[in-house]
Amino acid sequence: MANLPDTMRALVQLQDGYSGKSEGPAISDAALYLEEARLPVPTPAKGQVLIKLRVASVNPSDLHFIKGEYGQPRQKGVPAGFEGCGDVVSTGDGAEALLGKRVAFAVTLGGSGAWAEYALTDAIACIPLRADISDIDGSAQIVNPLTAMAMVDIAAKEGDAFVISAATSQLGKLMISLAKDMNLKVIALVRRSNAVAPLKALGATEVLVTTDPDFADQFAIVSRALKPRVFLDAVSDQICETVFTLMPNKARWISYGKLGTEAPRLTQMGQLIFMGKRIEGFWLTNWMRSTPPADQARVVGEVQARFADGRWHTDIAKTLTLSEVMKGLADATKIPDGKVIITP
Ligand SMILES: NC(=O)c1ccc[n+]([C@@H]2O[C@H](COP(=O)([O-])OP(=O)(O)OC[C@H]3O[C@@H](n4cnc5c(N)ncnc54)[C@H](OP(=O)(O)O)[C@@H]3O)[C@@H](O)[C@H]2O)c1
């Protein structure tokens, strides 16, 4: 290792394993799940790289994870943070080609998280960045953009219209603009009326407010007119179940997030039997495991092109330094319409 310090500042997890709860990503105090620590700078093993952090992003998956309700167990004492952008400063055997490169990265199992001065991950979870992509866009280049591309691709195979919930999310906005470019119609569901105009301007065909008293009637009319056969759902609560029951035959309810705090109750089991409807899940981790490398490379290229030419960009709600996160994270995550990002 050249000129690397022995230790680094990091935000480490306080608990191991799963909480057994499903409360959603909201946090009241980062100190319930994290503490600031000084750790030895990790050494990359075979196939791994050490990355000096430029910018890390805070995704709902990070918050689910530190709360113990994500698809992999917490590890006490290990830095949190799944995604970021930085410079590869050291590599294990087989990963030398990335040395010195500025990369977007996702932290894989066995790695060391992005909410630290240095992160450790597998070389295959790194994407060298074009020079015309900013560090901020680079820090949110994998989790949401690849999910947007993969899920809109699923929807496009089932017709020219689809439904999304939590449409004001970063991922929702990426999907709306992508769908517009593909001449697909998006029925966007939001929970606040001041989101309607901006999402229409972005390209959503219909924007419906789930808190309107006659929301179900409004959705039923739109569903009959546009016949959406896919519901890409990040909320997964009772309103979403109602939406699914109002969709046409062969509709697919694809849950990919659990922003809602309540669990939905299924009210129309006959629709699964007689209307060929299906309920399923989407997880980017599984998409990456099952999608051939050439197809993934094509998608990654398209993602970078969209950020480079401005068709996509990352909205920022708040920037925190590592030393500000313990105090500032909970409030920052309540700011609507943008990502919280962390800098060293
Ligand atoms: N399965 C996968 O592979 C995968 C990959 C990437 C992302 N995701 C999921 O995608 C979702 C969006 O991620 P993101 O980074 O784009 O989020 P984000 O930008 O942080 O936005 C969060 C959004 O959630 C909305 N929201 C929060 N709680 C809600 C509730 N109870 N009911 C309705 N809406 C609610 C917020 O609405 P307001 O604007 O009204 O506050 C906001 O639009 C998350 O659930 C995330 O876990 C899943």
The ligand as an SDF file (V2000), in Angstrom:
LIG
                    3D

 48 52  0  0  0  0  0  0  0  0999 V2000
  -35.3940   -4.1330   -4.3960 N   0  0  0  0  0  0  0  0  0  0  0  0
  -34.3310   -3.4950   -4.8560 C   0  0  0  0  0  0  0  0  0  0  0  0
  -33.4280   -4.0840   -5.4460 O   0  0  0  0  0  0  0  0  0  0  0  0
  -34.2490   -2.0140   -4.6480 C   0  0  0  0  0  0  0  0  0  0  0  0
  -33.2000   -1.2890   -5.2420 C   0  0  0  0  0  0  0  0  0  0  0  0
  -33.1820    0.1000   -5.0830 C   0  0  0  0  0  0  0  0  0  0  0  0
  -34.1470    0.7420   -4.3150 C   0  0  0  0  0  0  0  0  0  0  0  0
  -35.1180   -0.0180   -3.7310 N   0  0  0  0  0  0  0  0  0  0  0  0
  -36.2070    0.6050   -2.9680 C   0  0  0  0  0  0  0  0  0  0  0  0
  -36.7420    1.6600   -3.7290 O   0  0  0  0  0  0  0  0  0  0  0  0
  -37.3850    2.5750   -2.8870 C   0  0  0  0  0  0  0  0  0  0  0  0
  -37.0140    3.9790   -3.2780 C   0  0  0  0  0  0  0  0  0  0  0  0
  -35.6190    4.1840   -3.0460 O   0  0  0  0  0  0  0  0  0  0  0  0
  -34.9920    5.6550   -3.2360 P   0  0  0  0  0  0  0  0  0  0  0  0
  -33.5570    5.6200   -2.8950 O   0  0  0  0  0  0  0  0  0  0  0  0
  -35.3720    6.1490   -4.5690 O   0  0  0  0  0  0  0  0  0  0  0  0
  -35.8130    6.4690   -2.1120 O   0  0  0  0  0  0  0  0  0  0  0  0
  -35.7420    8.0040   -1.7050 P   0  0  0  0  0  0  0  0  0  0  0  0
  -35.2680    8.8370   -2.8120 O   0  0  0  0  0  0  0  0  0  0  0  0
  -35.0780    8.0750   -0.3820 O   0  0  0  0  0  0  0  0  0  0  0  0
  -37.2770    8.3740   -1.5220 O   0  0  0  0  0  0  0  0  0  0  0  0
  -38.0890    7.8090   -0.5400 C   0  0  0  0  0  0  0  0  0  0  0  0
  -39.5120    7.9680   -1.0120 C   0  0  0  0  0  0  0  0  0  0  0  0
  -40.3620    7.1850   -0.2160 O   0  0  0  0  0  0  0  0  0  0  0  0
  -41.5750    7.8580   -0.0240 C   0  0  0  0  0  0  0  0  0  0  0  0
  -42.1570    7.2700    1.1710 N   0  0  0  0  0  0  0  0  0  0  0  0
  -41.5500    7.0680    2.3550 C   0  0  0  0  0  0  0  0  0  0  0  0
  -42.3870    6.4380    3.2020 N   0  0  0  0  0  0  0  0  0  0  0  0
  -43.5390    6.2520    2.5270 C   0  0  0  0  0  0  0  0  0  0  0  0
  -44.7910    5.6720    2.8760 C   0  0  0  0  0  0  0  0  0  0  0  0
  -45.0150    5.1440    4.0840 N   0  0  0  0  0  0  0  0  0  0  0  0
  -45.7490    5.6710    1.9420 N   0  0  0  0  0  0  0  0  0  0  0  0
  -45.5450    6.2000    0.7170 C   0  0  0  0  0  0  0  0  0  0  0  0
  -44.3730    6.7520    0.3340 N   0  0  0  0  0  0  0  0  0  0  0  0
  -43.3960    6.7780    1.2320 C   0  0  0  0  0  0  0  0  0  0  0  0
  -41.1590    9.3140    0.0770 C   0  0  0  0  0  0  0  0  0  0  0  0
  -42.2370   10.1140   -0.2430 O   0  0  0  0  0  0  0  0  0  0  0  0
  -42.3010   11.7160    0.0430 P   0  0  0  0  0  0  0  0  0  0  0  0
  -41.5560   12.3530   -1.0950 O   0  0  0  0  0  0  0  0  0  0  0  0
  -43.7460   12.0130    0.0380 O   0  0  0  0  0  0  0  0  0  0  0  0
  -41.6530   11.9440    1.3840 O   0  0  0  0  0  0  0  0  0  0  0  0
  -40.0690    9.3550   -0.9840 C   0  0  0  0  0  0  0  0  0  0  0  0
  -40.6410    9.5380   -2.2440 O   0  0  0  0  0  0  0  0  0  0  0  0
  -37.0010    2.1570   -1.4590 C   0  0  0  0  0  0  0  0  0  0  0  0
  -38.0450    1.3890   -0.9130 O   0  0  0  0  0  0  0  0  0  0  0  0
  -35.7900    1.2720   -1.6820 C   0  0  0  0  0  0  0  0  0  0  0  0
  -35.5930    0.3500   -0.6260 O   0  0  0  0  0  0  0  0  0  0  0  0
  -35.1830   -1.3660   -3.8910 C   0  0  0  0  0  0  0  0  0  0  0  0
  1  2  1  0
  2  3  2  0
  2  4  1  0
  4  5  1  0
  4 48  2  0
  5  6  2  0
  6  7  1  0
  7  8  2  0
  8  9  1  0
  8 48  1  0
  9 10  1  0
  9 46  1  0
 10 11  1  0
 11 12  1  0
 11 44  1  0
 12 13  1  0
 13 14  1  0
 14 15  2  0
 14 16  1  0
 14 17  1  0
 17 18  1  0
 18 19  2  0
 18 20  1  0
 18 21  1  0
 21 22  1  0
 22 23  1  0
 23 24  1  0
 23 42  1  0
 24 25  1  0
 25 26  1  0
 25 36  1  0
 26 27  1  0
 26 35  1  0
 27 28  2  0
 28 29  1  0
 29 30  1  0
 29 35  2  0
 30 31  1  0
 30 32  2  0
 32 33  1  0
 33 34  2  0
 34 35  1  0
 36 37  1  0
 36 42  1  0
 37 38  1  0
 38 39  2  0
 38 40  1  0
 38 41  1  0
 42 43  1  0
 44 45  1  0
 44 46  1  0
 46 47  1  0
M  CHG  2   8   1  16  -1
M  END
$$$$
